[in-house]
Amino acid sequence: MKKTPRQRTLDERWAFMVEDLFSTMSGAGHKDEVTKDFEYTREDGEMLIGATAGMLKRLSAGPNSR
């Protein structure tokens, strides 16, 4: 069953953020029809690195720390 964003659990919301972050970053390494015109600024790169670091910190804390 598809859920609307409002129906997602907290874990599901975190999972979507991980998937969206990965999807956004993977556009830099692919030059297909959709991503061939993607251009990232320095500010984009800094934000993506910071978001990745934050996500890795949260994930490395493990499930018992939530």
N, C-alpha and C positions, 0 to 999 in steps of 0.2 A: 504494500500500500504506500502510495506517495503521501508524504506529509508536507504541509505548508511549513515555512520557517517557524511560525508561531507554535507549531505542534511538536517541534523537535525537542528531545531531551538535551541536557547540558552536554553530555558526551557526544551526541550527534552534532551539536553545534560546533564543538571543538573539531570534530572530524571533518566537517565541511570547511572550516578555516584552513586546516592542513591541506586538504585537496585543492582549495582555491589558491593557496600560496604556491603549491607545487605547480599548478597549471599556469599561473602568472609567470613564474620563473622559467618554466620550460619553453616558453615562447622565444627566449633568447637563443636557444640552441637548435631551434627548428626553423626551417625556412619554407614551410608549406604555404598553400594558398591563403590561409588565415593569418599566419604569423610572419610572413615574408616582409611585411611593412612595419613590424613592431620596432620601435626605437625606445630605448630606455635612457633616461637622463641620469646624471650622477645622483640626484635626489631620489629617483626611483630605486637605484641600486642600494643606496644607503638604507632606505626604508625596508627593502626586501631582505637585506642582511640582518637588520635589527629584528624584523618579524621572525625570521628563521631562528635567530639566536634565542628569542623569547620562547618560541615554540619548543625548541630543543631543551631549554631549561625546564619548561613545564613537563615535558614528556619524560625527561630523565629523573624527575622527582618520584615517579612511580605512582601507582593508583592509590596507595595508602596515605599519600600526603594531601589528598584533595579534601 
